[in-house]
């Protein structure tokens, strides 16, 4: 069984948080089950060199995007419902360390009941963990970083709520 990498509560049923999704796991680029690769093609490499970025469209279909949005909202609802801890004001930010859930919540400074960000979070959602390990994310990252194997260091969800979130 994989070992835990930091002290955290036992995961909820259906979730897990181990070294397999953090520092000791090396995620190689590969073909997916249908034999597709999502590595950068020659045109994308050229665009990256010329413009400094690459834009891909149609990577996820509408149903997948709705599922990912729902997974994010479920994490936010869980964190919003969690027992409150002391919130810490640091500069213009307001943070709350949720040790029991193994994450840090950033709250809107002008509306401190609205979540602005969460880091880390994939251990709170099997669907978001799957997204972090998805070939469509990993393969282009391999090319961008220039290494054949990657390890997930952290992940973050930034939220911008209409009418209740602060300015950008």
C-alpha positions as CSV (number, residue, x, y, z in Angstrom):
1,X,0.0,0.0,0.0
2,X,1.3,3.5,-0.8
3,X,2.4,5.5,2.2
4,X,1.0,8.9,3.2
5,X,3.2,11.8,2.5
6,X,1.9,14.1,5.3
7,X,-0.3,13.9,8.3
8,X,-3.9,14.2,7.1
9,X,-7.1,12.6,8.2
10,X,-8.2,9.4,6.8
11,X,-9.7,10.1,3.4
12,X,-13.5,10.0,2.9
13,X,-14.8,6.9,1.2
14,X,-14.1,7.0,-2.5
15,X,-11.1,9.4,-2.1
16,X,-7.5,8.9,-1.4
17,X,-4.4,11.0,-0.7
18,X,-1.1,9.2,-0.9
19,X,2.4,9.6,-2.4
20,X,0.8,8.2,-5.6
21,X,-0.6,11.7,-6.3
22,X,2.3,13.7,-5.0
23,X,6.1,13.6,-4.7
24,X,7.1,10.0,-5.3
25,X,4.9,9.4,-8.3
26,X,6.4,9.9,-11.7
27,X,3.8,10.4,-14.4
28,X,5.1,9.5,-17.8
29,X,3.6,10.8,-21.0
30,X,1.9,7.9,-22.8
31,X,-0.9,7.0,-25.1
32,X,-4.4,6.8,-23.7
33,X,-6.5,3.6,-23.9
34,X,-7.5,4.5,-27.5
35,X,-3.9,5.0,-28.5
36,X,-4.1,8.8,-28.7
37,X,-1.3,11.0,-27.5
38,X,-1.8,14.6,-26.5
39,X,1.8,15.7,-26.9
40,X,2.4,19.0,-28.7
41,X,2.5,18.7,-32.4
42,X,5.0,20.5,-34.7
43,X,2.6,23.4,-35.3
44,X,2.0,23.9,-31.5
45,X,5.7,23.7,-30.8
46,X,6.2,26.4,-33.5
47,X,3.4,28.6,-31.9
48,X,4.9,28.1,-28.5
49,X,8.4,29.2,-29.7
50,X,6.9,32.2,-31.6
51,X,4.2,33.4,-29.2
52,X,5.2,31.9,-25.9
53,X,1.9,30.1,-25.5
54,X,-0.3,27.5,-27.1
55,X,-4.1,27.5,-27.2
56,X,-6.0,24.2,-27.6
57,X,-9.7,24.2,-28.2
58,X,-12.2,21.3,-28.0
59,X,-10.0,19.4,-25.5
60,X,-13.0,18.6,-23.3
61,X,-16.5,18.2,-24.4
62,X,-19.5,20.0,-22.8
63,X,-20.4,17.0,-20.7
64,X,-16.9,16.7,-19.3
65,X,-16.7,20.4,-18.6
66,X,-20.1,20.2,-16.7
67,X,-18.8,17.3,-14.7
68,X,-15.6,19.1,-13.8
69,X,-17.6,22.2,-12.8
70,X,-19.8,20.1,-10.7
71,X,-16.8,18.4,-9.0
72,X,-15.3,21.9,-8.2
73,X,-18.7,23.1,-6.8
74,X,-18.9,19.9,-4.6
75,X,-15.4,20.7,-3.1
76,X,-16.5,24.3,-2.5
77,X,-19.7,23.2,-0.8
78,X,-17.8,20.7,1.4
79,X,-15.3,23.4,2.5
80,X,-18.1,26.0,3.0
81,X,-20.0,23.6,5.2
82,X,-16.9,22.5,7.2
83,X,-16.5,23.7,10.7
84,X,-14.8,27.1,10.7
85,X,-11.3,27.5,11.8
86,X,-9.5,30.8,12.6
87,X,-9.2,33.0,9.5
88,X,-5.8,34.7,9.1
89,X,-5.5,38.1,7.3
90,X,-2.3,38.3,5.4
91,X,-2.0,41.5,3.5
92,X,-5.1,41.8,1.3
93,X,-5.8,38.0,1.6
94,X,-7.8,36.0,4.1
95,X,-6.7,32.4,4.7
96,X,-8.1,29.5,6.7
97,X,-6.0,26.3,7.3
98,X,-8.3,23.3,7.2
99,X,-6.0,20.7,8.7
100,X,-8.7,18.1,9.0
101,X,-9.3,18.3,5.2
102,X,-5.7,18.8,4.4
103,X,-6.1,22.1,2.5
104,X,-5.9,25.9,2.7
105,X,-8.9,28.0,1.8
106,X,-8.6,31.6,0.6
107,X,-11.7,33.7,1.3
108,X,-12.8,36.8,-0.4
109,X,-11.5,39.7,1.8
110,X,-14.6,41.9,1.3
111,X,-17.0,38.9,1.5
112,X,-15.4,36.4,4.0
113,X,-18.1,33.8,3.5
114,X,-17.2,33.4,-0.2
115,X,-14.3,31.1,-1.2
116,X,-11.8,32.7,-3.5
117,X,-9.4,29.7,-3.8
118,X,-8.4,26.3,-2.5
119,X,-4.9,24.7,-2.5
120,X,-4.4,21.7,-2.6
121,X,-7.6,20.1,-3.6
122,X,-7.4,16.9,-5.8
123,X,-7.4,14.7,-2.7
124,X,-10.9,16.0,-1.9
125,X,-12.4,14.8,-5.3
126,X,-11.7,11.6,-7.2
127,X,-12.9,13.4,-10.4
128,X,-10.5,16.3,-9.9
129,X,-7.7,13.9,-9.1
130,X,-8.5,12.1,-12.4
131,X,-8.3,15.5,-14.2
132,X,-4.8,16.1,-12.8
133,X,-3.6,12.7,-14.1
134,X,-5.4,13.0,-17.4
135,X,-3.3,12.5,-20.5
136,X,-4.8,15.7,-21.9
137,X,-3.1,17.6,-19.1
138,X,0.0,15.5,-18.5
139,X,1.2,15.1,-22.1
140,X,1.4,18.8,-23.1
141,X,2.9,19.5,-19.7
142,X,5.7,17.0,-20.4
143,X,6.6,19.0,-23.6
144,X,6.3,22.4,-21.8
145,X,8.5,21.3,-18.9
146,X,10.9,19.4,-21.1
147,X,10.9,16.2,-19.0
148,X,9.6,12.8,-19.9
149,X,8.3,12.2,-16.4
150,X,6.5,14.6,-14.1
151,X,5.4,14.7,-10.5
152,X,2.3,16.6,-9.3
153,X,3.6,19.2,-6.9
154,X,0.4,21.1,-6.1
155,X,-2.8,22.2,-7.6
156,X,-5.1,25.1,-7.0
157,X,-8.7,26.1,-7.7
158,X,-9.2,29.9,-8.2
159,X,-12.8,31.1,-8.1
160,X,-14.3,34.3,-9.4
161,X,-17.9,34.6,-8.4
162,X,-20.3,36.9,-10.2
163,X,-21.7,39.6,-8.0
164,X,-20.2,38.2,-4.8
165,X,-16.5,38.0,-5.6
166,X,-14.1,40.9,-5.3
167,X,-12.3,42.6,-8.2
168,X,-9.6,40.9,-10.1
